[in-house]
Amino acid sequence: MGGKLFKTLLEEYIHYFGDQPPFPPKHIMKSLVQMKKDGTFEERVKNAPEILKKSEDILGEKIDLNHDILNVDFSDDENGNE
C-alpha cells in the first residue's frame, strides 16, 4: 500500500478508532475500517472472543497484540484484494 493510500487508511482508522496506539498492521487496519464503513463491525467483533479462544487452542499458545500471527495477511494477494 503506497504512501498516499496508507495515509488515507490511517486517517480513516483514526476517525473510527482514535489516535491512541497500538495501531494494528495495515491489513488488519484495512479490514477494521471496511467493517466500520459497511456497518458489520459490531456484529463481527462480538464473535472475537470465541475466535481468539479457538485460535489459541489450535496454536497451543496465547495470542496478544504482539503475536506473529497478527502479521499474516490472509487476503488472496499481496495487495490485499479478496
N, C-alpha and C positions, 0 to 999 in steps of 0.2 A: 504494500500500500504506500503510494507516494506521499511526499511531504504535505501537499495541499489536501489530499484525501484524508490523511491521518489527522491533520489539523481540524478538518470539518468533523470527523468522527469524534475527536477529543472534545470539541465544543458541544456536540450533541450529547456525549456521555456526561459531561459536566452539567449540562442543562437538566438532564433527568436524574442524575445520581449525586451531584455536588462535586466540589473540587478538593475533597479530602482524600488522601491516599488511604489504602493501597489502590492502585489502578490495575485492573486485570490486563492480561495480554491482549493484543489488538483483536484477535479472532473472537475472544470472549466479549470484549467491549462491543464489537460489531453486533454480536448476537443479542446482547442485552439491550442495546439501543433499538434494534429492529423489533424486539418483543415489546418495548415501550411504545414504539410507533404504531404497531399493528394491534395493540390492546391485549396481547396474550401474556404479558409479563406476570401479572398477579396469579393467573391460573397455573402457569408453568412453575413459578417459584414455590408455590405451596407443595409441590412434589419434590422439591430439592432435598429435604432431609432423608426421605426414603431412597432417593437415587444415590446420595452420598453414602448411606449405610451399605447399600448393595455394592457400590464401588469399593468401599473399604473391605468388605467381606471377600470380594473377588481378589483384590490386590494383597490382602493379608496385612495391611498397614493403614495407619491413619492418614487422611488427606487434609492438609492445611493449605493456606494461601500460597505457600512456597513449594508445594509438591510439584515434581516434574510433570505429572500427568496433565496439569493445567496448561502446560506449554505446548501440548499436542493439539494441532489443528485438525479436526476430524472432517473438515469440509472436503468436497470432491476434488479440488485442485488447489495449487499453491496460491491462487488469487482469492481464495475464499468463496468461490462460486459453488452453488449447490446444484 
